[in-house]
């Protein structure tokens, strides 16, 4: 990749410093590091290297072009097969360089105002044959760095360099020696189709507008006004409309419209063009350009963009890691700061959600991938960028006041209602929980409450299923949507409590606990229910039918504010650990596997569920596996769509050793850092994280101290590190005892309902690892030992089709036994229809005299618990009489446990 400039001339810096979006440098004592060198903008631009990536996208769906932090302009190449991101690394031609892109969205978007340098005559009208002008390129000639992109179009022997300020793009073109060097300007084409645009050519200046929109199939559009200024007057010009090209025409408008300018480069090969845009007016586009990019100093703009990025990246200074780890970390941090985007102009004007023009004294932001970014991005931006986060929260409140509700999934000034739930309240509450205060909190709470009481935005409800949710206390159409509503209710409750509104706190906490109404006791999963309250049966843990981008196995863990309740319903900590171990059989299993799926946001917090089961080594192991196996430094280096920084935010938190496990609350679950040292530089003081012994191969926490005080708890609150603070870890290659007490687990929130009773502490499994015999197995890999190995993972089970079906375990000596647990097919990710229907459990002192102590008929549960009066036994036997509750002939026993 291209390296940043090493020196910046003072005059150039003064001219473009503000436009590049430079933020305050680190405070005294925190010297800036050269960090942009570790950013590779090509990471995530091609098909993911991880198995089963989210379908329909180019891997992470990132773009490599020029942008500054939160920039209105994202000046990047567009290639033929790249939807929805605009660019795919493996493509070998470029159709245009356009001004707007999303970092990692899952639907085709943006790519507005396409510019393409060519040489030679214009034949077929670009209005009907645009892609015929695409320029081929050689990979070796392509490079990118923060705020800069470079390539050479072999077709035209022309080098293209791009840079940007907040509200403008800069293009430097080095043509061959020719009198027909041209720049095509497409005012109609975008990623979602062709719409009306306009162009007016006046000497070295072009002006007009383009119409974009159509995100995720929406009919809503927006208008962008633009001005293009060249560093010299063209030698010729023309326009096109549809299939007709008009040489010498200075203006046109309509669908399939555009224009071109021609330059004589026989004595001067370089042509520079700078482009200002605005969503408000042409006058504002011109003012934006004049304020941010007054000259034609491409090197200065490029250098200022690099300096801007280096300043932002220095908010987290990590040292001591391998180069590859630094590349993954700082590229992730780079992606985090690309969205939302500045929407207001230099004069403070912006287009609001009522489509009127307003003026704000603060920077206004738009573009929120709500369903994705509430999981961890919101907390991270509050932690790392509290000033910007205050303006983001202000902007979201303005959207609600002008449009009706806090935004859900918005694109510029339009709400598109993409995905499920009501994420806006979680985003705002999470930023507040992580210290963001500079917004109208009362207005925010009013908007949150409005959403649950028939409120609409731009004429449509965000909570379209609220009436059924309130009457049934669950959403029967989609259990995952039910969990999303409950998650939002939890965040509203926490926000209301912080503001002193105890009435709203009580109301919303009660609703938050309705998660329990979609957790099936028999299946052991979050599952569909009928409108009449009936439970769907059987449940196929890997089936995504009736769920939004997930399945029962994945959504069962999406109750991060009450893992205690979930774990108790599962049968306790050891049962939950077994299920988590099974879940992490794969790391990116896709939508139709009963395994973890890092490529999609509902699963992002699941690794930290181990902490709640007092098994933090499981978290540390899972997190490090995902970091090493699912994230790489190549173009396929993201496991799924980045979704406006959501996936990258996960990685940043993972590398820092903590994660906001409870969206809407201030809890940080701990798992230990990747790097030996990290400093989070904040206005209120630096958070210093040390990891003695940290690095690859040392992922397990041995001990932790917070501000000099040792703690065994596997969590902290934001308030513990809000000011100047220190987190000190000792890391090791093997698990220790840290965090393993029941008193060490992060908090669960039980206000609002009677929580499930605590699961009994069963103690050791006397059958684990002992000699087991049984009837003939279904195959050699499914013998009796699979039911006593303590594991659900890797399809470890006992299966038999024999006429007489039994499993016998020798405990090795006479033992006092008082309970049994049988884990059936459903817990192994198979259909719950195969859960055992009828069985008995017998005990024997000698293997020949047997006493029946448990008799079960008519069962369909995935896990059954059988307490008995304590008795002595050396042998225990499970006799299956009805192997499945749906008539299947095979008995499948994943675990047979015996406890004192």
C-alpha positions in Angstrom: 0.0 0.0 0.0 1.0 3.6 -0.4 2.9 5.2 2.5 1.8 8.6 3.9 3.8 11.7 3.1 6.6 12.2 5.5 6.7 16.0 5.4 4.0 18.7 5.0 4.7 22.2 3.9 3.3 24.8 6.4 1.6 26.8 3.8 -0.3 23.9 2.3 -1.3 22.7 5.8 -2.8 26.1 6.6 -4.9 26.1 3.5 -6.5 22.6 3.9 -6.1 21.7 7.6 -9.7 22.5 8.5 -11.2 20.9 5.4 -9.5 17.6 6.0 -11.4 17.2 9.3 -8.3 17.3 11.6 -9.2 16.9 15.2 -7.3 17.9 18.3 -3.9 16.2 18.6 -3.2 14.0 21.7 -2.7 16.0 24.8 0.7 16.9 26.2 2.6 13.8 27.3 1.0 11.5 24.6 3.3 12.0 21.6 1.6 11.2 18.3 2.7 8.0 16.6 2.9 7.4 12.9 -0.2 5.2 12.6 -1.6 5.6 9.1 1.2 3.4 7.9 -0.7 0.4 9.4 -4.0 1.1 7.5 -4.7 -0.9 4.5 -7.9 0.4 2.8 -8.1 -2.7 0.6 -9.0 -4.9 3.6 -12.6 -6.0 3.2 -12.9 -5.1 -0.5 -13.2 -8.7 -1.8 -14.9 -12.0 -1.0 -14.3 -12.9 2.6 -11.6 -15.5 3.4 -13.8 -16.6 6.3 -16.2 -19.5 5.5 -19.9 -18.7 4.9 -19.7 -14.9 4.6 -22.9 -12.9 4.4 -24.2 -13.4 0.9 -24.7 -10.7 -1.6 -21.7 -8.5 -0.9 -18.1 -8.2 -1.7 -16.8 -9.5 1.6 -16.7 -6.6 3.9 -18.1 -4.3 1.2 -15.6 -1.7 2.1 -14.1 0.8 -0.4 -10.5 1.9 -0.9 -11.0 5.5 -2.0 -10.2 8.8 -0.4 -12.1 10.0 2.7 -11.4 11.9 5.9 -13.0 11.0 9.3 -16.8 11.2 8.9 -16.4 12.9 5.5 -19.4 13.9 3.4 -17.3 12.8 0.4 -16.0 9.3 -0.2 -14.1 9.6 -3.5 -13.6 6.0 -4.7 -13.4 3.8 -7.8 -16.4 1.7 -8.9 -15.8 -1.6 -10.6 -18.2 -3.9 -12.6 -19.0 -6.7 -10.1 -18.8 -4.8 -6.8 -22.4 -4.1 -5.7 -23.1 -3.1 -3.0 -19.8 -1.5 -2.1 -18.8 0.1 -5.4 -15.4 -1.7 -5.6 -14.2 -5.3 -5.7 -10.5 -5.9 -5.5 -10.5 -8.8 -7.9 -12.0 -6.7 -10.7 -9.6 -5.4 -13.3 -11.4 -2.4 -14.7 -12.9 0.8 -13.4 -16.2 2.2 -14.6 -15.9 5.5 -12.8 -14.7 7.4 -9.8 -17.7 8.6 -7.8 -18.1 10.9 -4.8 -20.3 8.9 -2.4 -20.0 5.4 -0.8 -21.0 3.5 2.3 -18.5 1.5 4.3 -19.9 -2.0 4.2 -23.6 -1.6 3.8 -25.5 -4.7 2.6 -27.6 -3.1 -0.2 -26.5 -1.3 -3.3 -26.0 2.4 -2.5 -24.6 5.8 -3.5 -21.9 5.9 -6.2 -23.3 9.4 -7.1 -21.6 11.7 -9.6 -19.3 9.4 -11.6 -16.2 10.9 -13.2 -14.1 9.0 -15.7 -11.0 10.2 -17.5 -10.6 8.9 -21.1 -8.6 9.8 -24.2 -9.7 9.8 -27.8 -13.0 10.4 -29.6 -16.4 9.9 -28.0 -18.4 7.5 -30.1 -21.4 5.8 -28.4 -23.2 8.2 -26.1 -22.1 7.7 -22.5 -25.7 8.1 -21.7 -26.5 4.7 -23.1 -23.1 3.1 -23.3 -21.3 4.2 -20.1 -19.7 0.9 -19.2 -18.2 0.7 -22.6 -15.8 3.4 -21.6 -14.5 1.5 -18.5 -10.7 1.6 -18.2 -8.7 -1.6 -17.5 -5.9 -1.4 -15.0 -2.9 -3.5 -13.7 -3.0 -4.3 -10.0 0.7 -3.4 -9.5 -0.2 0.2 -10.4 -2.9 0.5 -7.7 -2.3 1.8 -4.2 -4.3 3.4 -1.4 -3.7 5.0 2.0 -5.9 7.0 4.3 -7.2 10.0 2.3 -5.5 8.9 -0.9 -6.0 6.5 -3.8 -3.9 6.1 -7.0 -4.3 4.0 -10.1 -3.4 3.9 -13.8 -6.0 3.2 -16.4 -4.1 1.2 -19.0 -6.8 1.7 -21.6 -6.1 5.4 -21.6 -2.5 5.5 -20.4 -3.8 7.9 -17.7 -2.8 8.0 -14.0 -5.6 8.9 -11.5 -5.0 10.2 -8.0 -7.7 11.0 -5.5 -7.8 12.8 -2.2 -10.5 14.5 -0.1 -11.5 17.1 2.5 -14.7 16.8 4.5 -17.0 18.2 1.8 -14.9 18.0 -1.3 -13.0 15.6 -3.5 -9.7 16.3 -5.4 -8.7 14.5 -8.6 -5.3 14.7 -10.1 -5.1 13.3 -13.7 -1.8 12.7 -15.5 -2.7 12.1 -19.2 -0.5 11.0 -22.1 0.6 13.5 -24.7 -2.7 14.1 -26.5 -5.1 16.8 -27.7 -8.1 14.6 -26.7 -7.7 14.1 -23.0 -11.2 14.1 -21.6 -13.1 13.8 -18.4 -16.6 12.3 -18.6 -19.1 13.6 -15.9 -22.1 11.3 -15.4 -25.0 13.2 -13.8 -27.5 10.4 -13.9 -25.9 7.1 -13.0 -25.8 5.7 -9.5 -25.6 2.2 -7.9 -29.4 2.0 -7.8 -30.2 3.1 -11.3 -30.3 6.2 -13.6 -32.2 9.3 -12.5 -32.4 12.9 -13.6 -29.4 15.2 -13.3 -28.0 18.4 -14.8 -24.8 19.9 -15.9 -23.7 23.4 -16.9 -20.2 24.1 -18.3 -18.7 27.6 -17.9 -15.1 27.7 -18.7 -13.1 25.9 -16.1 -16.2 25.4 -13.8 -18.9 22.8 -14.1 -22.0 23.0 -11.9 -25.3 21.0 -11.6 -27.1 18.4 -9.5 -27.6 14.7 -9.4 -30.4 12.6 -7.9 -29.6 9.5 -5.8 -31.4 7.2 -3.5 -33.3 3.9 -3.8 -31.4 2.3 -0.9 -32.6 -1.3 -0.3 -35.4 -1.0 -2.9 -36.8 2.3 -1.5 -38.4 4.8 -3.8 -37.0 7.7 -1.8 -34.4 10.0 -3.3 -32.2 12.9 -2.4 -30.4 15.6 -4.4 -26.7 16.5 -4.4 -25.5 19.8 -5.8 -22.0 19.9 -7.1 -19.3 22.2 -8.5 -16.2 21.0 -10.3 -13.3 23.4 -10.8 -10.3 22.7 -13.0 -6.9 24.2 -12.8 -7.2 25.4 -16.4 -9.8 26.0 -19.0 -10.7 23.1 -21.2 -10.0 23.2 -24.9 -13.4 21.8 -25.7 -16.6 20.5 -24.1 -20.0 18.9 -24.8 -22.9 17.2 -23.3 -25.1 14.1 -23.8 -28.7 13.2 -23.2 -29.7 9.6 -23.7 -28.2 8.3 -27.0 -27.3 11.8 -28.3 -23.9 13.5 -27.9 -23.8 17.3 -28.5 -20.3 18.6 -29.0 -20.1 22.2 -28.0 -23.2 22.1 -25.8 -22.7 23.8 -22.5 -25.7 22.5 -20.6 -28.2 19.6 -20.4 -30.5 17.9 -17.9 -32.6 14.8 -17.6 -32.2 11.1 -17.2 -29.1 9.6 -18.8 -27.5 13.0 -19.0 -23.9 14.2 -18.5 -21.1 16.2 -20.0 -17.5 16.2 -20.9 -14.5 18.5 -21.1 -11.5 18.1 -23.3 -7.9 19.2 -22.6 -4.7 19.5 -24.7 -2.0 17.8 -22.6 0.7 17.8 -25.3 2.7 20.3 -23.2 1.2 19.9 -19.7 0.1 16.3 -18.8 -1.5 17.1 -15.5 -5.1 18.2 -15.1 -6.5 18.9 -11.6 -10.2 18.9 -10.7 -11.7 19.6 -7.3 -15.3 18.9 -6.5 -17.5 20.4 -3.8 -20.9 19.0 -2.9 -23.9 19.9 -0.8 -27.2 18.4 -0.1 -28.7 21.9 0.3 -27.8 24.1 -2.6 -25.3 24.9 -5.4 -24.3 28.0 -3.5 -23.4 25.8 -0.5 -21.4 23.4 -2.7 -19.4 26.3 -4.0 -18.9 27.7 -0.5 -17.8 24.3 0.8 -15.2 24.0 -1.9 -14.0 27.6 -1.3 -13.7 27.1 2.4 -12.0 23.7 2.4 -10.1 23.5 -0.8 -9.2 27.0 -2.0 -6.2 26.2 -4.1 -4.9 23.5 -6.4 -2.4 21.9 -4.0 -3.1 18.2 -4.3 0.0 17.3 -2.2 -1.2 19.6 0.6 -4.7 18.2 0.6 -3.4 14.6 0.6 -1.0 15.4 3.4 -3.7 17.1 5.5 -6.0 14.1 5.0 -3.2 11.8 6.2 -2.6 14.1 9.2 -6.3 14.1 10.0 -6.4 10.3 10.0 -3.3 10.0 12.0 -4.7 12.3 14.7 -7.9 10.2 14.9 -6.0 7.0 15.0 -3.8 8.3 17.8 -6.8 8.3 20.1 -5.9 4.7 20.6 -2.1 4.1 20.7 -1.2 0.4 20.8 2.4 -0.8 20.9 4.3 -4.1 21.0 2.2 -6.2 18.6 3.1 -7.9 15.4 2.8 -5.9 12.2 -0.1 -7.9 11.0 -2.0 -7.3 14.2 -1.3 -3.6 14.0 -2.6 -3.6 10.4 -5.8 -5.3 11.4 -6.3 -3.1 14.4 -5.7 0.3 12.8 -7.6 -0.6 9.6 -10.5 -1.5 11.8 -10.2 1.8 13.7 -10.0 3.6 10.3 -13.3 1.9 9.2 -15.0 2.8 12.5 -14.5 6.5 11.9 -15.9 6.6 8.3 -19.6 6.8 9.3 -21.9 8.4 10.0 -21.2 11.2 7.6 -21.2 15.0 7.9 -24.4 16.3 6.4 -24.2 20.0 7.2 -22.3 22.5 5.1 -19.7 25.0 6.2 -22.4 27.6 6.9 -24.3 25.1 9.2 -27.1 24.4 6.8 -28.4 20.9 6.3 -31.4 19.1 4.9 -33.5 17.7 7.7 -35.8 14.7 7.9 -38.7 17.0 7.1 -36.8 17.7 3.8 -36.6 21.4 4.8 -33.3 23.3 5.1 -32.2 24.0 8.7 -29.2 25.6 10.3 -27.3 24.2 13.2 -24.4 25.5 15.2 -22.9 22.1 15.5 -21.9 19.5 12.9 -24.9 17.5 11.7 -24.4 13.8 10.9 -26.5 11.4 8.9 -26.4 7.8 7.7 -27.1 5.2 10.5 -27.0 1.5 10.1 -28.9 1.2 13.3 -29.5 -2.6 13.6 -25.7 -3.1 13.1 -24.1 -0.3 14.9 -26.0 -0.5 18.2 -24.2 -3.7 19.2 -20.7 -2.2 19.9 -20.0 0.7 17.6 -22.2 3.2 19.6 -20.3 2.5 22.8 -16.9 2.7 21.0 -17.6 6.0 19.4 -18.8 7.3 22.9 -15.5 6.0 24.4 -13.1 7.3 21.7 -14.9 10.3 20.3 -17.1 11.9 23.0 -17.3 15.3 21.3 -18.3 13.9 17.9 -20.6 11.4 19.7 -22.4 14.4 21.3 -23.0 15.9 17.9 -24.1 12.5 16.6 -26.6 12.2 19.4 -27.8 15.8 18.8 -28.2 14.9 15.1 -30.3 11.8 15.9 -32.5 13.9 18.1 -32.9 16.5 15.3 -33.9 13.7 12.9 -36.5 12.6 15.4 -37.9 16.1 16.0 -38.0 16.8 12.2 -39.1 13.4 11.0 -40.9 11.9 13.9 -38.7 9.3 15.6 -35.0 8.5 16.2 -33.6 7.1 13.0 -33.5 3.4 12.4 -31.6 2.8 9.1 -31.4 6.1 7.4 -29.6 7.3 4.3 -29.0 11.1 4.2 -32.3 12.7 5.1 -34.5 9.6 4.4 -35.5 6.9 6.7 -35.6 3.5 5.0 -36.8 1.2 7.8 -34.3 -1.5 6.9 -33.9 -4.5 9.3 -35.9 -5.1 12.4 -36.5 -3.7 15.9 -36.0 -0.1 17.1 -32.3 0.5 17.3 -32.2 4.3 17.6 -32.9 4.3 21.3 -30.2 1.7 21.9 -27.6 3.8 20.0 -28.4 7.0 22.0 -28.7 5.1 25.3 -25.3 3.4 24.7 -23.5 6.6 23.9 -25.0 8.1 27.0 -23.9 5.1 29.1 -20.4 5.7 27.8 -20.3 9.3 28.9 -21.9 11.3 26.1 -23.9 14.1 27.6 -23.9 17.0 25.1 -27.4 16.6 23.7 -31.1 17.1 24.7 -31.6 14.0 26.8 -35.2 14.9 27.7 -36.1 15.2 24.0 -34.4 11.9 23.3 -36.4 10.1 26.0 -39.6 11.6 24.6 -38.8 10.3 21.2 -37.9 6.9 22.6 -41.3 6.7 24.4 -43.1 8.0 21.3 -41.9 5.1 19.2 -43.6 2.7 21.6 -46.9 4.6 21.6 -47.9 4.8 17.9 -45.3 7.3 16.8 -44.2 7.4 13.1 -41.3 8.9 11.2 -41.8 10.2 7.7 -45.3 8.6 7.8 -44.3 5.1 8.9 -44.0 3.4 12.3 -40.6 2.0 13.2 -42.3 -0.4 15.6 -44.8 -1.7 13.1 -45.6 -4.7 15.4 -45.9 -2.8 18.6 -49.7 -3.4 19.1 -49.3 -7.2 19.0 -46.2 -7.0 21.1 -48.1 -5.1 23.8 -51.1 -7.4 23.7 -49.3 -10.8 23.6 -46.0 -9.7 25.2 -44.1 -11.2 22.2 -44.1 -10.9 18.5 -45.4 -14.0 16.9 -44.4 -13.2 13.3 -40.6 -13.3 14.2 -39.1 -14.2 17.5 -35.9 -12.4 16.6 -37.9 -9.2 16.1 -39.4 -9.8 19.5 -36.0 -9.9 21.0 -35.1 -6.7 19.2 -38.1 -4.9 20.7 -37.1 -6.2 24.1 -33.5 -5.1 23.7 -34.7 -1.6 22.8 -37.0 -1.5 25.8 -34.1 -2.4 28.0 -32.1 0.5 26.7 -35.0 2.9 27.1 -35.4 1.7 30.7 -31.7 2.3 31.5 -31.8 5.7 29.9 -35.0 6.7 31.7 -33.5 5.5 35.0 -30.4 7.6 34.5 -32.6 10.7 33.9 -34.7 10.0 37.0 -37.9 8.9 35.3 -38.8 5.9 37.5 -42.2 5.4 35.9 -40.8 4.9 32.4 -38.0 2.8 33.9 -40.5 0.4 35.4 -42.7 0.2 32.3 -39.8 -0.5 29.9 -38.0 -2.9 32.2 -41.1 -5.0 32.4 -41.3 -5.1 28.6 -37.6 -5.9 28.4 -38.2 -9.1 30.3 -40.7 -10.3 27.6 -37.7 -12.0 26.1 -38.8 -14.9 28.3 -41.9 -15.3 26.2 -40.0 -16.5 23.2 -37.6 -18.9 25.0 -39.1 -22.4 24.6 -38.6 -24.4 27.8 -38.8 -27.7 25.9 -36.6 -26.8 23.0 -34.1 -24.8 25.0 -34.1 -22.2 22.3 -35.6 -18.8 21.3 -38.3 -20.0 19.0 -41.4 -19.1 17.1 -44.8 -19.0 18.8 -48.3 -18.8 17.2 -50.6 -15.9 17.7 -52.6 -18.1 20.0 -49.6 -18.7 22.3 -48.8 -22.1 21.0 -45.1 -23.1 20.5 -44.0 -24.2 17.1 -42.7 -27.8 17.0 -40.3 -29.2 16.1 -37.5 -26.6 16.3 -34.6 -26.9 13.9 -31.8 -25.0 15.5 -30.1 -24.3 12.2 -33.2 -23.1 10.3 -33.4 -19.4 9.6 -37.1 -19.7 8.5 -39.0 -17.1 10.5 -35.9 -15.3 11.8 -34.2 -12.2 10.6 -30.7 -13.1 9.4 -30.2 -15.8 12.0 -31.6 -19.0 13.4 -32.7 -20.4 16.8 -29.2 -21.4 17.8 -27.8 -17.9 17.2 -30.7 -15.8 18.5 -31.0 -17.8 21.8 -27.9 -15.9 23.0 -29.3 -12.4 22.1 -30.4 -11.6 25.6 -27.2 -9.8 26.8 -28.9 -7.9 29.6 -30.1 -11.1 31.3 -27.7 -14.0 30.6 -28.4 -15.1 34.2 -32.0 -15.9 33.3 -31.0 -17.6 30.0 -28.3 -19.7 31.7 -30.7 -20.8 34.5 -33.2 -21.8 31.9 -30.6 -23.8 30.1 -29.8 -25.7 33.4 -27.0 -23.7 34.8 -23.5 -22.6 34.1 -22.0 -26.0 33.1 -24.9 -26.6 30.7 -24.4 -23.2 29.2 -20.7 -23.7 28.8 -21.3 -27.0 27.0 -23.8 -25.3 24.6 -21.3 -22.4 24.0 -18.5 -24.9 23.2 -20.8 -26.5 20.7 -21.8 -23.1 19.3 -18.2 -22.3 18.6 -17.6 -25.4 16.6 -17.5 -23.0 13.7 -16.8 -19.3 13.8 -18.6 -18.1 10.8 -21.2 -20.8 10.2 -23.7 -18.8 8.2 -27.4 -18.5 8.5 -28.2 -22.2 8.3 -25.7 -23.7 10.6 -26.3 -24.0 14.4 -23.0 -22.3 15.1 -21.5 -18.9 15.8 -21.7 -16.3 13.0 -19.2 -13.4 13.4 -20.2 -12.2 10.0 -23.5 -11.0 11.2 -24.3 -8.6 14.1 -26.8 -10.5 16.3 -23.9 -12.9 17.4 -21.3 -10.2 18.0 -21.6 -10.3 21.8 -21.9 -14.1 22.2 -18.3 -14.9 23.1 -18.7 -12.9 26.3 -21.6 -15.1 27.4 -18.9 -17.4 28.9 -18.1 -14.6 31.4 -21.6 -14.8 32.7 -21.1 -18.6 33.2 -18.0 -17.9 35.3 -15.9 -19.4 32.5 -13.9 -16.4 31.1 -11.3 -18.7 29.5 -14.0 -19.6 27.0 -14.4 -16.0 26.1 -10.7 -15.4 25.8 -10.3 -18.5 23.6 -13.3 -17.7 21.4 -12.4 -14.0 20.9 -8.8 -14.8 20.0 -9.8 -17.5 17.6 -12.2 -15.1 15.8 -9.5 -12.4 15.7 -6.9 -14.8 14.2 -9.1 -16.9 11.9 -11.9 -14.6 10.7 -9.9 -11.3 10.3 -6.9 -11.1 8.0 -4.8 -8.4 6.3 -5.9 -9.2 2.8 -8.7 -8.0 0.6 -10.9 -10.8 2.0 -9.9 -9.9 5.5 -13.4 -9.2 7.0 -15.8 -12.0 7.9 -18.9 -10.2 6.7 -20.2 -6.7 5.7 -18.6 -4.0 7.8 -22.0 -2.4 8.1 -20.9 1.2 8.6 -18.1 0.1 11.0 -20.0 -2.4 13.1 -17.7 -5.4 12.4 -14.6 -3.3 12.7 -15.8 -2.0 16.1 -16.0 -5.6 17.3 -12.4 -6.1 16.4 -11.2 -2.9 18.1 -12.9 -3.8 21.3 -11.6 -7.4 21.0 -8.0 -6.2 20.7 -8.3 -3.9 23.6 -9.5 -6.7 25.9 -13.0 -5.5 26.7 -16.4 -5.4 25.1 -19.7 -3.6 25.8 -21.6 -6.7 26.4 -25.0 -5.1 27.3 -26.1 -2.5 24.7 -27.7 0.4 26.5 -25.8 -0.1 29.7 -22.3 0.8 30.9 -20.9 -2.7 31.4 -17.6 -3.8 29.9 -16.9 -7.5 30.0 -13.2 -8.2 30.2 -11.2 -10.9 28.3 -7.6 -9.5 28.1 -5.8 -7.4 25.5 -3.9 -8.5 22.4 -1.2 -5.9 22.8 1.2 -5.4 25.7 0.3 -1.7 25.9 -2.5 0.5 24.8 -3.5 4.1 25.6 -7.0 5.5 24.9 -6.5 9.2 24.7 -9.6 11.1 25.8 -10.4 14.7 26.7 -11.0 13.6 30.3 -7.8 11.7 30.7 -6.0 8.8 29.2 -7.0 5.2 29.9 -3.8 3.1 30.0 -4.1 -0.6 29.4 -1.1 -2.8 30.0 -1.0 -6.5 29.2 2.1 -8.1 30.9 2.9 -11.1 28.7 0.2 -10.3 26.2 0.5 -11.3 22.6 -0.3 -14.2 20.3 -0.4 -17.5 22.3 -1.2 -15.6 25.6 -4.9 -15.0 25.5 -5.8 -16.0 29.0 -6.2 -13.5 31.9 -4.3 -14.5 35.0 -5.0 -11.3 37.0 -6.4 -7.8 36.7 -6.2 -4.6 38.6 -8.3 -1.5 38.0 -6.7 1.7 39.0 -4.2 -0.2 41.1 -6.8 -2.3 42.9 -6.8 -6.1 42.1 -10.2 -7.6 41.1 -11.3 -11.1 40.2 -14.5 -9.7 38.5 -14.6 -10.3 34.8 -16.2 -6.9 34.2 -16.0 -3.2 34.9 -18.3 -0.2 34.4 -17.5 2.7 32.2 -17.3 4.9 35.3 -14.3 2.9 36.5 -12.3 4.2 33.6 -14.1 7.4 32.7 -11.2 9.7 33.7 -7.5 9.1 33.7 -7.3 5.4 34.7 -5.3 2.2 34.4 -6.3 -1.4 33.5 -3.4 -3.8 34.2 -3.5 -7.4 33.1 -1.2 -10.3 33.5 -1.7 -12.6 30.6 -0.7 -16.2 30.1 -0.9 -19.2 27.8 -3.2 -21.3 30.0 -6.4 -20.5 31.9 -6.1 -19.4 35.5 -8.7 -19.0 38.3 -9.5 -15.4 37.5 -13.2 -14.7 37.0 -14.3 -18.2 37.8 -16.3 -17.6 40.9 -20.1 -17.1 40.7 -19.6 -13.7 42.3 -17.2 -12.6 39.5 -19.8 -12.6 36.6 -21.1 -9.4 35.0 -24.5 -8.2 36.1 -27.8 -9.3 34.8 -30.9 -7.2 35.1 -33.9 -8.8 36.7 -36.1 -5.8 37.5 -39.5 -6.1 35.8 -40.3 -9.8 36.4 -39.8 -12.8 38.5 -36.6 -14.3 37.2 -36.3 -18.1 36.5 -35.2 -20.0 39.6 -31.5 -20.6 39.9 -30.5 -23.9 38.4 -29.2 -26.5 40.9 -25.5 -26.8 41.3 -25.0 -30.4 40.3 -21.3 -30.7 41.0 -19.0 -33.0 39.0 -20.4 -35.4 36.4 -19.5 -38.8 37.7 -20.0 -40.4 34.3 -17.7 -38.2 32.3 -14.8 -40.1 30.8 -15.9 -43.4 32.3 -16.2 -46.7 30.5 -19.5 -46.9 28.5 -21.1 -49.6 26.6 -24.3 -49.8 24.7 -26.3 -51.2 21.8 -24.9 -51.1 18.3 -24.1 -47.6 17.2 -25.4 -45.9 14.0 -21.8 -45.7 12.9 -18.4 -46.1 14.3 -18.1 -42.4 15.2 -21.2 -42.4 17.3 -20.5 -45.0 20.0 -21.3 -44.9 23.7 -18.2 -42.9 24.6 -19.7 -39.9 22.8 -22.3 -39.6 25.5 -19.9 -39.4 28.4 -17.2 -37.1 27.1 -18.7 -33.9 28.6 -19.0 -32.3 25.2 -21.7 -31.4 22.7 -19.2 -30.1 20.2 -18.3 -31.8 16.9 -21.5 -33.9 16.8 -20.2 -35.9 19.8 -23.1 -38.2 20.7 -24.2 -41.8 21.1 -26.6 -42.9 18.3 -28.2 -46.3 18.0 -30.8 -47.9 15.6 -30.8 -51.2 17.5 -34.1 -52.9 18.4 -33.1 -52.7 22.1 -31.5 -49.3 22.7 -29.4 -48.8 25.9 -26.4 -47.0 27.2 -24.5 -48.3 30.2 -21.8 -46.5 32.2 -19.4 -47.9 34.8 -18.7 -45.3 37.4 -15.6 -47.2 38.4 -16.7 -47.7 42.0 -19.8 -47.4 44.1 -20.9 -43.8 44.2 -23.7 -41.9 45.9 -25.9 -40.6 43.0 -28.8 -38.2 43.4 -29.6 -36.9 39.9 -29.2 -37.4 36.2 -29.1 -35.2 33.2 -29.8 -36.3 29.6 -29.0 -34.0 26.8 -30.9 -34.9 23.6 -30.6 -34.2 19.9 -31.8 -30.6 20.1 -28.8 -29.5 22.1 -26.5 -30.9 19.4 -28.1 -28.7 16.8 -30.4 -31.3 15.4 -34.2 -31.1 15.1 -36.0 -31.2 18.4 -38.3 -33.8 16.8 -35.4 -36.2 17.4 -35.4 -35.6 21.2 -36.0 -38.8 23.1 -39.7 -39.6 23.7 -39.6 -42.2 26.4 -36.8 -43.8 28.5 -35.9 -45.2 31.9 -32.8 -44.8 34.0 -31.6 -47.7 36.1 -28.9 -48.1 38.7 -27.0 -51.2 39.8 -24.4 -52.0 42.4 -22.9 -54.9 40.4 -24.1 -54.6 36.8 -26.6 -57.4 37.1 -29.2 -56.3 39.6 -31.0 -53.2 38.3 -33.4 -50.8 39.9 -35.5 -48.4 37.8 -35.2 -45.0 39.4 -36.4 -42.7 36.6 -39.2 -43.4 34.1 -40.1 -40.8 31.5 -42.8 -40.9 28.8 -44.2 -38.3 26.4 -41.1 -36.2 26.5 -39.9 -33.8 23.8 -37.4 -31.7 25.8 -33.9 -31.1 24.6 -32.5 -31.4 28.1 -34.0 -33.4 30.9 -33.1 -33.3 34.6 -34.0 -36.1 36.9 -33.4 -35.8 40.7 -33.8 -38.9 42.8 -33.4 -39.9 46.5 -29.7 -40.4 47.0 -28.6 -44.0 46.4 -25.4 -45.9 46.0 -24.6 -47.3 42.5 -21.6 -48.3 40.4 -23.5 -48.8 37.2 -26.1 -46.7 35.5 -28.1 -47.5 32.5 -30.3 -45.4 30.1 -32.9 -47.5 28.3 -34.6 -45.8 25.4 -38.1 -47.1 24.5 -39.3 -44.2 22.3 -36.2 -42.9 20.5 -37.7 -39.7 19.1 -40.9 -37.7 19.6 -41.6 -37.5 15.9 -41.4 -41.2 15.1 -37.8 -41.3 14.0 -36.2 -44.7 14.7 -32.7 -43.6 16.0 -32.0 -42.7 19.6 -29.5 -39.8 19.8 -28.0 -39.1 23.2 -25.5 -36.2 23.3 -24.7 -36.5 27.0 -25.7 -38.8 29.9 -24.6 -37.2 33.1 -24.6 -38.7 36.6 -24.3 -36.4 39.7 -24.0 -36.9 43.4 
